[in-house]
C-alpha cells in the first residue's frame, strides 16, 4: 500500500512568503528611493516625466534613468503635491497602495493564522475529544496487532491452564474453520475474561492472537465514549467494519465495564445518552456479524457485576472465563516464566517462593521478581537469593522501611509488646498461620511494626473455630498492651477493623452466631477489586440489626478475653520476646523459640480465609 499523502498548510504559507519576498526584491532592483526634498528638486529641474499619487506614496518615472534606475518612489508629504506637479508640467495620475499580492494576502493570511492556531494549539485537545476533523470524527482508534508484533503465545502465559484449554478451541477454529463447521457447530461469538486486576486477561487475549497468527484489534472501552453523542456508536461500526475486512481476526475490548455498564431509567441524563447509544450499537453489531467468517470478540473486565444483562447473555458473550488469583502450582509456573530473565542462586527452589506468596497475581509475581533483582543489585551480589525474595515480599506487603522515623523510647517499647502479643498468641493457637517474622521497624504504609504470618497452603474453606482463632490473633496486640500497661493505645485501630469485618461476615453471611441464626442477612456480590469495594444490601429489620450488633460485639469480646488469658499464661515469654525485639528490631522463630509451634500442635488442614491477603499480617498503626 502506497504511503498516505496528506495536505500540509505549511507548504502554502512558505510559498506565499517566498512569492512576496521575490516581488519585493524585483521592485527594489529598478526603483530609486527619493526623499520629498529630492523629489521636489528634480521636479523643479524638469527631470520627472510622470507621477502616480496614492494615499501614502508618490511613484513615478524619470525622463532619463538616474543611476541606472528609471522609476522612483517617495513618501507623500504635501497633500497639495498634485498642484505642484501640474504647475511643473508633470503628468499626474491617481493610484492605490494595494496590489494583487496585498489583496490576496489580506484574505489568505487571517485564514492561515486561524488554521495555524488550530493545528498547533487546539488539535491535540480536539483529537482527545473526538473533534479531529469532520471526516475522521467516527474513525476507530483501534490499534491493530499481528502475531509478529504481539510476540506472545501460550508459552508466555502460565498459571491459568483451564483458561488456556478453553481458548485453545478459539485458536483451532481460527486456523481450521471447516473442521468445526462440519457438524453444524459454531464458535462462540464473544468470550468475556473476568478476574482481579493483574491476573493476565490482556496477556491472554494477545496470546490467542499470537497462537492463531491473525490480526489483533485492541481497544479500550473508554476510547469509544466521547463528548459528542453518536461518536462512540460510529467508532463501534468502524471497528467491526475493519474487522470484517481483515477476517479472520480477533477484536479485544479491554475494560469493558467503561462501555457496557448496566442501563438504568436515568442513564440518559447527565451525559449518559452517549454511553447508552454506544452500548446499543455494540449490541447490534454482536447480533449482526456471522462468527463463521472468523471474527472472535474477546473482552476483559474486573467488574462483571455492573455489566448490562443484555451484553452478557448467551448469543453475545457466550462464555465467561474466570482468571482468578493463581494457586501455589500456578504461582510456581508463573515464577518460572519470569525468573528466566534473572540470574538466581544455585539451589533456589521456586516452591519456597510460591509458598510465601499466597494471593499474589501474575503481575504481583512479575513485580516481585524484579524487586528481588533490585535488592540483589543494591548489595552488589552476583545472583538473586532467597533472602532477596523474602525482602521483596516484605516490601510488597508492608512497604519500605523508614528507619529515619524516630519513636520515643516508651512508644517503641509499647510497639514491641504489641507485636510480640500478636506473635505469641498466633504461635499458641492450633489453627493460626505460622509466624514468619516480627519487626518493629516503621514502614512506609504507616505501620510502626508488623507481624508477618505465612499460610501453610492455599485455602478454600474455613471453619467457625478457625475464624475465632483469627479474631483472637488480631486482638492479641491490644490484649498485650492491656496485660503490660493496664490500658490500650490507638495502635490497634487496623486490627480492630479487620477483626470486626471477620465477626460481621461470620454473623451475617455464614450463620455462625446462635443468637442471630441461619439467615444470610448480607449477600456479597461478585467483586474483583478487593475487600474495600464490597457492596451490602441491608434488607432486615432494626430489631435484627440490634441482634447482629450484639452478636458481633460478643464475638469480639470473647476473642479479646481469650487473647488476654493466653498472654497472662505466657507473660514471661511476652516480656522476654519484647526485650529481644527491642534489641534486634526484627526476629524470626529461629531467633526466639517460643514463637515456634508448641509440641503436639498439628498445623491446620489447608483451608481458606474469608479474604485471601497476600500474606497474613497484623500491624501497629
C-alpha positions as CSV (number, residue, x, y, z in Angstrom):
1,X,0.0,0.0,0.0
2,X,1.4,3.4,-1.0
3,X,2.2,6.0,1.5
4,X,-0.7,8.1,2.5
5,X,-0.4,11.7,1.1
6,X,-1.5,14.5,3.5
7,X,-2.1,18.2,2.8
8,X,0.3,20.4,4.8
9,X,-0.8,24.0,5.1
10,X,2.8,25.0,5.9
11,X,3.8,24.5,2.3
12,X,1.3,27.1,1.2
13,X,2.5,29.6,3.8
14,X,6.1,29.1,2.7
15,X,5.2,29.6,-1.0
16,X,3.3,32.8,-0.4
17,X,6.1,34.2,1.7
18,X,8.7,33.4,-1.0
19,X,6.4,35.0,-3.6
20,X,6.1,38.2,-1.6
21,X,9.8,38.4,-0.9
22,X,10.6,37.8,-4.6
23,X,8.2,40.6,-5.7
24,X,9.8,43.0,-3.2
25,X,13.3,42.1,-4.5
26,X,12.3,42.7,-8.1
27,X,10.7,46.0,-7.2
28,X,13.8,47.2,-5.2
29,X,16.1,46.5,-8.2
30,X,14.7,49.2,-10.6
31,X,13.1,51.7,-8.2
32,X,15.0,54.6,-6.6
33,X,14.1,55.7,-3.1
34,X,13.8,59.5,-3.0
35,X,13.1,61.9,-0.2
36,X,10.4,64.6,-0.6
37,X,13.1,67.3,-0.9
38,X,14.9,65.4,-3.6
39,X,11.7,64.8,-5.5
40,X,10.7,68.4,-5.5
41,X,14.1,69.5,-6.5
42,X,14.0,67.1,-9.5
43,X,10.6,68.4,-10.4
44,X,12.0,72.0,-10.5
45,X,14.9,70.7,-12.6
46,X,12.4,69.1,-15.0
47,X,13.7,65.5,-14.6
48,X,10.4,63.9,-13.7
49,X,8.3,62.6,-16.6
50,X,5.2,61.4,-14.7
51,X,3.9,60.6,-11.2
52,X,1.2,58.4,-9.6
53,X,-0.1,59.7,-6.3
54,X,-1.5,57.2,-3.8
55,X,-2.7,57.6,-0.3
56,X,0.8,57.4,1.2
57,X,3.3,57.5,-1.7
58,X,4.4,59.3,-4.8
59,X,5.6,56.9,-7.5
60,X,6.8,57.9,-11.0
61,X,9.2,57.7,-13.9
62,X,12.3,59.7,-14.7
63,X,12.6,61.4,-18.1
64,X,16.1,59.9,-18.2
65,X,17.3,57.0,-16.0
66,X,19.1,58.1,-12.8
67,X,22.0,55.8,-11.8
68,X,20.5,53.1,-14.0
69,X,17.0,53.3,-12.5
70,X,14.0,54.5,-14.5
71,X,11.5,54.5,-11.7
72,X,11.3,56.2,-8.3
73,X,9.2,56.2,-5.2
74,X,8.8,58.7,-2.4
75,X,6.7,59.2,0.7
76,X,3.7,61.6,0.2
77,X,4.2,64.6,2.5
78,X,2.3,67.6,1.0
79,X,-1.4,66.9,0.4
80,X,-1.4,69.5,-2.4
81,X,1.5,67.9,-4.2
82,X,-0.6,67.3,-7.3
83,X,-0.9,71.1,-7.9
84,X,2.9,71.5,-7.7
85,X,3.4,68.7,-10.2
86,X,0.9,70.1,-12.6
87,X,2.5,73.6,-12.5
88,X,5.8,71.9,-13.4
89,X,4.3,70.2,-16.3
90,X,4.4,66.7,-14.9
91,X,1.7,64.2,-15.8
92,X,-0.3,63.3,-12.7
93,X,-2.4,60.2,-12.2
94,X,-4.1,58.6,-9.1
95,X,-3.5,55.2,-7.7
96,X,-3.8,53.0,-4.6
97,X,-1.2,51.5,-2.2
98,X,-2.6,47.9,-2.6
99,X,-1.8,45.5,-5.4
100,X,-2.9,42.0,-6.3
101,X,-0.5,40.4,-3.8
102,X,-1.6,42.5,-0.8
103,X,-5.2,41.9,-1.7
104,X,-4.6,38.1,-1.7
105,X,-2.6,38.2,1.5
106,X,-5.3,40.3,3.2
107,X,-7.7,37.4,2.7
108,X,-5.4,34.4,2.9
109,X,-3.2,35.4,5.9
110,X,-6.1,35.6,8.5
111,X,-7.3,32.2,7.3
112,X,-3.8,30.7,7.6
113,X,-3.4,32.1,11.1
114,X,-6.7,30.5,12.1
115,X,-5.7,27.1,10.8
116,X,-2.2,27.5,12.3
117,X,-3.7,28.1,15.7
118,X,-6.0,25.1,15.2
119,X,-3.1,22.8,14.2
120,X,-0.7,23.8,16.9
121,X,-2.8,24.7,19.9
122,X,-6.2,23.0,19.7
123,X,-5.6,19.9,17.6
124,X,-4.4,17.8,20.5
125,X,-7.4,18.7,22.6
126,X,-9.7,18.2,19.6
127,X,-8.3,14.7,18.9
128,X,-8.8,13.6,22.5
129,X,-12.4,14.8,22.4
130,X,-13.3,13.2,19.1
131,X,-13.2,16.5,17.1
132,X,-10.1,15.7,14.9
133,X,-11.8,16.6,11.7
134,X,-15.2,16.0,10.2
135,X,-14.0,13.1,8.1
136,X,-12.3,11.3,10.9
137,X,-14.7,12.0,13.7
138,X,-16.1,8.5,13.8
139,X,-13.0,6.6,12.9
140,X,-11.9,3.9,15.3
141,X,-8.8,4.3,17.4
142,X,-8.2,0.6,17.5
143,X,-4.5,-0.5,17.4
144,X,-4.0,-3.4,15.0
145,X,-1.5,-6.0,16.1
146,X,-0.4,-9.1,14.2
147,X,1.5,-12.1,15.6
148,X,4.9,-10.8,15.0
149,X,4.1,-7.6,16.9
150,X,2.4,-9.1,19.9
151,X,5.2,-11.7,20.3
152,X,3.1,-13.5,22.9
153,X,2.0,-17.2,22.8
154,X,0.5,-19.6,25.3
155,X,4.1,-20.5,26.3
156,X,4.3,-17.0,27.8
157,X,1.1,-17.4,29.9
158,X,1.3,-19.6,33.0
159,X,-0.8,-20.4,36.0
160,X,-4.2,-20.4,34.1
161,X,-4.2,-23.9,32.4
162,X,-8.0,-24.2,32.4
163,X,-8.5,-20.8,30.6
164,X,-5.8,-21.8,28.1
165,X,-7.6,-25.0,27.3
166,X,-10.9,-23.1,26.7
167,X,-9.2,-20.6,24.4
168,X,-7.3,-23.3,22.5
169,X,-10.6,-24.0,20.8
170,X,-10.7,-20.5,19.5
171,X,-7.2,-20.8,18.1
172,X,-8.2,-24.1,16.4
173,X,-11.3,-22.6,14.9
174,X,-9.4,-19.6,13.5
175,X,-6.9,-22.0,11.9
176,X,-9.3,-24.6,10.7
177,X,-12.9,-23.3,10.4
178,X,-14.1,-26.2,8.2
179,X,-13.3,-28.8,10.9
180,X,-15.6,-27.1,13.4
181,X,-18.4,-26.4,10.9
182,X,-18.8,-30.0,9.5
183,X,-21.2,-30.9,12.3
184,X,-23.0,-27.6,12.4
185,X,-21.1,-26.2,15.4
186,X,-20.3,-22.6,15.6
187,X,-17.6,-20.9,17.6
188,X,-18.8,-18.6,20.5
189,X,-19.3,-15.0,19.3
190,X,-17.8,-13.5,22.4
191,X,-15.7,-14.6,25.3
192,X,-15.6,-12.4,28.5
193,X,-12.4,-12.7,30.6
194,X,-13.1,-11.7,34.2
195,X,-10.9,-11.6,37.2
196,X,-9.0,-9.4,39.6
197,X,-6.5,-6.8,38.2
198,X,-3.2,-8.3,37.3
199,X,-4.3,-11.9,36.5
200,X,-3.3,-11.7,32.8
201,X,-6.5,-11.0,31.0
202,X,-4.9,-8.8,28.4
203,X,-1.9,-11.0,28.1
204,X,-4.2,-14.0,27.4
205,X,-6.0,-12.2,24.6
206,X,-2.8,-11.3,22.9
207,X,-1.6,-14.9,23.3
208,X,-4.7,-16.1,21.5
209,X,-3.9,-13.8,18.6
210,X,-0.3,-14.8,18.6
211,X,-1.1,-18.5,18.5
212,X,-3.7,-18.1,15.8
213,X,-1.5,-15.8,13.7
214,X,-4.4,-13.4,12.9
215,X,-4.8,-9.6,13.1
216,X,-5.5,-8.4,16.6
217,X,-7.7,-5.3,17.1
218,X,-7.2,-3.9,20.6
219,X,-9.1,-1.0,22.0
220,X,-10.1,0.2,25.5
221,X,-13.8,0.6,26.3
222,X,-13.3,4.2,27.4
223,X,-12.0,5.1,23.9
224,X,-15.4,4.6,22.4
225,X,-17.1,7.3,24.5
226,X,-16.6,10.9,23.6
227,X,-18.2,14.3,24.3
228,X,-20.3,14.2,21.1
229,X,-23.4,12.0,21.1
230,X,-23.1,9.4,18.3
231,X,-19.3,9.4,18.0
232,X,-18.9,6.2,20.1
233,X,-21.6,4.4,18.0
234,X,-19.8,5.4,14.8
235,X,-16.5,4.1,16.2
236,X,-18.1,0.7,17.0
237,X,-19.4,0.5,13.5
238,X,-16.0,1.4,12.1
239,X,-14.2,-1.1,14.3
240,X,-16.4,-4.0,13.2
241,X,-16.2,-2.9,9.5
242,X,-12.4,-3.1,9.8
243,X,-12.6,-6.5,11.4
244,X,-14.8,-7.8,8.6
245,X,-12.3,-6.7,6.0
246,X,-9.4,-8.3,7.9
247,X,-11.2,-11.6,8.9
248,X,-10.2,-14.0,10.3
249,X,-9.2,-11.8,13.2
250,X,-9.7,-11.1,16.9
251,X,-11.3,-8.0,18.5
252,X,-10.3,-7.3,22.0
253,X,-12.1,-4.7,24.2
254,X,-10.2,-4.0,27.4
255,X,-12.1,-2.6,30.5
256,X,-15.5,-3.5,29.0
257,X,-17.2,-2.0,32.1
258,X,-16.4,1.5,30.8
259,X,-18.6,0.8,27.8
260,X,-21.1,-1.8,28.9
261,X,-22.4,-0.5,32.3
262,X,-25.9,-1.6,33.0
263,X,-28.6,0.8,31.8
264,X,-31.0,2.4,34.3
265,X,-34.1,4.6,33.9
266,X,-31.9,7.6,34.5
267,X,-28.9,6.6,32.3
268,X,-29.9,9.1,29.6
269,X,-29.5,12.1,31.9
270,X,-26.3,13.8,32.8
271,X,-24.3,12.9,29.7
272,X,-25.2,9.2,29.8
273,X,-27.0,9.2,26.5
274,X,-23.7,8.8,24.5
275,X,-22.7,5.7,26.5
276,X,-26.2,4.2,26.0
277,X,-26.1,4.8,22.3
278,X,-22.6,3.3,22.1
279,X,-23.7,0.2,24.1
280,X,-26.8,-0.2,21.8
281,X,-24.6,-0.1,18.7
282,X,-22.3,-2.7,20.2
283,X,-25.3,-5.0,20.9
284,X,-26.4,-4.6,17.4
285,X,-23.0,-5.4,16.0
286,X,-22.8,-8.5,18.1
287,X,-26.2,-9.7,16.7
288,X,-25.2,-8.8,13.2
289,X,-21.9,-10.4,12.5
290,X,-21.6,-14.1,11.5
291,X,-19.0,-15.9,13.6
292,X,-18.4,-18.3,10.7
293,X,-16.4,-15.6,8.9
294,X,-13.8,-15.9,11.6
295,X,-14.3,-12.8,13.8
296,X,-13.9,-13.6,17.5
297,X,-14.7,-10.9,20.2
298,X,-12.7,-11.0,23.4
299,X,-13.4,-8.6,26.3
300,X,-11.9,-8.2,29.7
301,X,-13.3,-6.7,32.9
302,X,-12.8,-6.9,36.7
303,X,-16.3,-5.6,37.4
304,X,-18.6,-8.2,35.8
305,X,-21.4,-7.4,38.3
306,X,-22.1,-4.0,36.7
307,X,-22.3,-5.1,33.1
308,X,-25.6,-4.8,31.3
309,X,-27.5,-8.2,31.2
310,X,-28.2,-7.7,27.5
311,X,-24.5,-7.7,26.9
312,X,-23.6,-10.8,28.8
313,X,-26.5,-13.1,27.7
314,X,-25.9,-16.1,25.5
315,X,-25.5,-15.3,21.8
316,X,-23.4,-12.2,22.5
317,X,-20.9,-13.2,25.2
318,X,-21.4,-16.9,25.2
319,X,-18.7,-17.8,27.6
320,X,-17.2,-16.2,30.7
321,X,-13.7,-17.4,31.7
322,X,-12.6,-16.6,35.2
323,X,-8.9,-15.8,35.6
324,X,-8.6,-15.8,39.4
325,X,-5.5,-15.5,41.6
326,X,-3.3,-18.5,40.9
327,X,-2.9,-21.3,43.4
328,X,0.6,-22.5,44.5
329,X,1.2,-24.6,41.5
330,X,0.1,-21.7,39.3
331,X,2.5,-19.3,41.1
332,X,5.3,-21.8,40.6
333,X,4.6,-21.8,36.8
334,X,4.4,-18.0,36.7
335,X,7.6,-17.6,38.7
336,X,9.5,-19.9,36.4
337,X,8.5,-17.8,33.4
338,X,9.6,-14.5,35.0
339,X,12.8,-15.9,36.7
340,X,14.2,-16.8,33.3
341,X,15.3,-13.2,32.9
342,X,17.2,-13.0,36.2
343,X,20.3,-14.9,37.5
344,X,19.3,-16.8,40.5
345,X,21.5,-18.7,43.1
346,X,22.0,-22.4,42.6
347,X,19.6,-24.4,44.7
348,X,17.0,-21.7,44.8
349,X,13.6,-23.5,44.9
350,X,10.7,-21.9,43.2
351,X,8.4,-23.9,45.6
352,X,9.8,-21.9,48.5
353,X,9.0,-18.6,46.8
354,X,5.5,-19.7,45.8
355,X,4.7,-20.8,49.4
356,X,5.3,-17.3,50.8
357,X,3.3,-15.5,48.1
358,X,-0.4,-16.7,48.6
359,X,-2.8,-14.3,46.9
360,X,-0.2,-12.8,44.6
361,X,-1.4,-12.2,41.0
362,X,0.7,-12.7,37.9
363,X,1.5,-9.0,37.8
364,X,2.4,-9.1,41.5
365,X,4.8,-12.0,40.9
366,X,6.4,-10.3,37.9
367,X,7.0,-7.2,40.1
368,X,8.3,-9.5,43.0
369,X,11.0,-11.0,40.7
370,X,12.0,-7.5,39.6
371,X,12.1,-6.2,43.2
372,X,14.2,-9.2,44.3
373,X,16.7,-8.5,41.4
374,X,16.9,-4.9,42.6
375,X,17.7,-5.9,46.1
376,X,20.4,-8.2,44.9
377,X,21.9,-5.4,42.7
378,X,21.8,-3.0,45.5
379,X,24.0,-5.2,47.6
380,X,26.4,-5.8,44.7
381,X,25.6,-9.5,44.6
382,X,26.2,-11.8,41.6
383,X,23.0,-13.6,41.9
384,X,19.5,-13.4,43.4
385,X,19.0,-15.4,46.6
386,X,16.0,-16.5,48.7
387,X,16.8,-13.6,51.1
388,X,16.2,-11.1,48.3
389,X,12.8,-12.7,47.5
390,X,11.9,-12.5,51.2
391,X,12.8,-8.9,51.4
392,X,10.8,-8.2,48.2
393,X,7.7,-9.9,49.7
394,X,8.0,-7.8,52.9
395,X,8.4,-4.6,50.8
396,X,5.3,-5.6,48.8
397,X,3.2,-6.5,51.8
398,X,4.4,-4.0,54.4
399,X,6.1,-1.2,52.4
400,X,9.6,0.1,52.5
401,X,11.5,0.5,55.8
402,X,11.5,4.0,57.3
403,X,14.4,3.8,59.8
404,X,14.6,7.6,59.8
405,X,11.3,7.7,61.8
406,X,12.4,8.0,65.4
407,X,10.0,6.9,68.1
408,X,10.1,7.8,71.8
409,X,11.5,5.0,73.9
410,X,8.2,4.4,75.6
411,X,6.4,4.3,72.2
412,X,9.0,1.9,70.8
413,X,8.6,-0.4,73.9
414,X,4.8,-0.4,73.5
415,X,5.0,-1.3,69.8
416,X,7.4,-4.2,70.8
417,X,4.9,-5.6,73.3
418,X,2.0,-5.1,70.8
419,X,3.7,-7.1,68.0
420,X,5.0,-9.8,70.4
421,X,1.5,-10.2,71.6
422,X,0.3,-11.0,68.1
423,X,3.2,-13.4,67.5
424,X,2.9,-15.3,70.8
425,X,-0.9,-15.8,70.5
426,X,-0.6,-16.9,66.9
427,X,2.0,-19.5,67.9
428,X,-0.2,-20.7,70.7
429,X,-3.3,-21.3,68.6
430,X,-3.8,-24.6,66.9
431,X,-5.1,-23.4,63.5
432,X,-3.5,-20.0,63.0
433,X,-0.9,-19.4,60.3
434,X,2.7,-19.9,61.5
435,X,4.6,-16.8,62.4
436,X,7.2,-15.9,59.8
437,X,8.8,-12.7,61.1
438,X,8.2,-9.9,63.7
439,X,9.5,-6.4,63.3
440,X,9.3,-3.0,65.0
441,X,10.9,-1.1,62.1
442,X,8.4,1.5,60.8
443,X,7.2,1.0,57.3
444,X,6.0,3.4,54.6
445,X,2.4,2.2,54.8
446,X,2.1,3.9,58.1
447,X,2.8,0.8,60.3
448,X,5.1,1.2,63.3
449,X,5.6,-2.5,63.4
450,X,4.2,-5.7,61.9
451,X,3.8,-9.4,62.4
452,X,4.1,-11.5,59.3
453,X,2.3,-14.8,59.2
454,X,2.8,-17.3,56.4
455,X,-0.1,-19.6,55.4
456,X,0.9,-23.3,55.1
457,X,-1.1,-23.6,51.8
458,X,-3.8,-22.1,49.7
459,X,-7.1,-22.2,51.5
460,X,-10.6,-22.8,50.1
461,X,-12.8,-23.4,53.2
462,X,-12.8,-22.2,56.8
463,X,-14.5,-23.3,60.0
464,X,-16.1,-21.3,62.8
465,X,-13.3,-22.2,65.2
466,X,-10.7,-21.0,62.7
467,X,-12.4,-17.7,62.4
468,X,-12.5,-17.3,66.2
469,X,-8.7,-18.0,66.3
470,X,-8.1,-15.4,63.6
471,X,-10.0,-12.8,65.6
472,X,-8.1,-13.8,68.7
473,X,-4.7,-13.3,67.0
474,X,-5.8,-10.0,65.6
475,X,-6.8,-8.7,69.0
476,X,-3.7,-10.1,70.7
477,X,-1.7,-6.9,70.2
478,X,-4.3,-4.8,72.1
479,X,-4.5,-7.5,74.7
480,X,-0.7,-7.4,75.3
481,X,-1.0,-3.7,76.0
482,X,-3.7,-4.3,78.5
483,X,-1.7,-7.0,80.2
484,X,1.5,-5.0,80.5
485,X,0.3,-1.4,80.8
486,X,-3.3,-1.8,82.0
487,X,-4.6,0.4,79.2
488,X,-4.7,0.4,75.4
489,X,-3.5,2.8,72.7
490,X,-4.6,3.8,69.2
491,X,-2.1,1.3,67.6
492,X,-4.8,-1.4,67.4
493,X,-7.1,0.5,65.0
494,X,-6.2,-1.6,62.0
495,X,-6.5,-4.8,64.0
496,X,-10.0,-3.8,65.3
497,X,-11.2,-3.1,61.8
498,X,-10.1,-6.5,60.5
499,X,-11.5,-8.4,63.4
500,X,-14.8,-6.6,63.2
501,X,-15.0,-7.5,59.5
502,X,-14.4,-11.1,60.2
503,X,-17.0,-11.1,63.0
504,X,-19.6,-9.3,60.8
505,X,-19.2,-11.8,58.0
506,X,-19.4,-14.7,60.5
507,X,-22.8,-13.4,61.7
508,X,-24.4,-12.0,58.6
509,X,-23.1,-14.3,55.8
510,X,-22.1,-17.6,57.3
511,X,-24.7,-18.1,60.0
512,X,-22.2,-18.8,62.8
513,X,-24.0,-16.9,65.6
514,X,-26.6,-18.9,67.6
515,X,-28.3,-15.7,68.7
516,X,-28.9,-14.5,65.1
517,X,-29.4,-17.9,63.5
518,X,-29.0,-19.2,60.0
519,X,-30.4,-16.4,57.7
520,X,-27.9,-14.9,55.3
521,X,-28.6,-11.2,56.1
522,X,-26.0,-9.7,53.7
523,X,-25.2,-11.1,50.3
524,X,-21.8,-10.2,48.9
525,X,-21.8,-9.6,45.1
526,X,-19.1,-11.0,43.0
527,X,-16.3,-8.4,43.1
528,X,-12.7,-8.5,41.9
529,X,-11.5,-5.1,43.1
530,X,-10.6,-6.0,46.7
531,X,-12.2,-6.0,50.1
532,X,-12.8,-2.3,50.1
533,X,-15.3,-2.5,47.3
534,X,-17.8,-4.9,48.9
535,X,-21.4,-3.9,48.4
536,X,-24.0,-5.0,51.0
537,X,-27.8,-4.7,50.7
538,X,-29.4,-4.3,54.2
539,X,-32.9,-5.8,54.0
540,X,-33.6,-6.7,57.6
541,X,-35.3,-5.0,60.4
542,X,-33.9,-2.8,63.1
543,X,-34.5,-5.4,65.7
544,X,-32.5,-7.9,63.7
545,X,-29.8,-5.3,63.2
546,X,-29.6,-4.9,67.0
547,X,-29.1,-8.7,67.3
548,X,-26.4,-8.6,64.7
549,X,-24.6,-5.8,66.6
550,X,-24.8,-7.6,69.9
551,X,-23.5,-10.9,68.3
552,X,-20.6,-9.1,66.7
553,X,-19.7,-7.4,70.0
554,X,-19.9,-10.7,71.8
555,X,-17.6,-12.4,69.4
556,X,-15.0,-9.6,69.7
557,X,-15.2,-9.6,73.4
558,X,-14.8,-13.4,73.6
559,X,-11.8,-13.2,71.2
560,X,-10.2,-10.4,73.2
561,X,-10.7,-12.3,76.5
562,X,-9.1,-15.4,75.0
563,X,-6.1,-13.4,73.9
564,X,-5.6,-11.9,77.3
565,X,-5.8,-15.3,79.0
566,X,-3.2,-16.7,76.7
567,X,-0.8,-13.8,77.3
568,X,-1.2,-13.9,81.0
569,X,-0.2,-17.5,80.9
570,X,2.9,-16.6,78.8
571,X,3.7,-13.2,80.3
572,X,7.3,-14.2,80.8
573,X,7.7,-15.1,77.2
574,X,6.0,-11.9,76.3
575,X,8.5,-9.8,78.2
576,X,11.5,-11.8,77.0
577,X,10.3,-11.5,73.4
578,X,9.7,-7.8,73.7
579,X,13.2,-7.3,75.1
580,X,14.8,-9.2,72.3
581,X,12.7,-7.4,69.7
582,X,13.8,-4.0,71.2
583,X,17.4,-5.2,70.9
584,X,17.3,-6.6,67.3
585,X,14.3,-4.8,65.8
586,X,13.5,-7.9,63.7
587,X,13.3,-11.5,64.8
588,X,12.1,-14.9,63.5
589,X,11.0,-18.1,65.3
590,X,14.6,-19.3,64.9
591,X,15.8,-16.3,67.0
592,X,13.1,-16.8,69.6
593,X,11.9,-20.4,70.0
594,X,8.7,-19.6,71.9
595,X,7.3,-18.3,68.6
596,X,7.5,-21.8,67.2
597,X,4.5,-24.1,67.4
598,X,4.1,-25.9,70.6
599,X,4.8,-29.6,70.9
600,X,1.8,-31.7,70.0
601,X,0.1,-29.0,68.0
602,X,-0.7,-30.1,64.4
603,X,-1.0,-27.5,61.7
604,X,-4.4,-26.9,60.3
605,X,-5.5,-28.7,57.1
606,X,-5.4,-26.5,54.0
607,X,-8.4,-24.1,54.3
608,X,-9.1,-20.6,53.2
609,X,-9.9,-17.3,54.9
610,X,-12.9,-15.1,54.3
611,X,-10.5,-13.0,52.4
612,X,-7.1,-14.1,51.0
613,X,-4.5,-11.4,51.7
614,X,-1.1,-11.7,50.1
615,X,0.5,-12.6,53.4
616,X,-1.3,-12.5,56.8
617,X,-0.1,-9.5,58.8
618,X,-1.0,-7.5,61.8
619,X,0.4,-4.1,62.1
620,X,0.5,-1.3,64.6
621,X,-0.8,1.9,63.2
